[in-house]
Amino acid sequence: MEPSARAALEDRWLTLTRQRLPAAAHARGWPVRLDHCFQRILLDNAVGGRWYDAIAGRPAYRHAPGEVLARAVSLGEGALAGRSDLWAMNRASLRWRGKRGPAAAPQA
């Protein structure tokens, strides 16, 4: 991946996880509100397990392979567009970490 394309992808990631997803969280009734929680959920789902088992180095977004970061961005943008289920992704992330979270989205 070209350095300029990588920089643009990282900018999308940071805007998505630090601004856009947290801003939408309350209105969507999502189980998380903080940037690092969205980052955990999206990176875990992008790699299919705990991101720190697949990505060496911190911060994770900077060390993630381009295709992994692009997949994580796509999942987050999909959640905003209603194509990705953030509740299900959070449950999967917590399960991979041996934790329990909210069972399901609240009924409308």
Helices and strands as residue ranges (DSSP letters): H 3-15, I 16-20, H 21-28, H 35-47, H 51-54, H 60-63, H 66-81, H 86-96
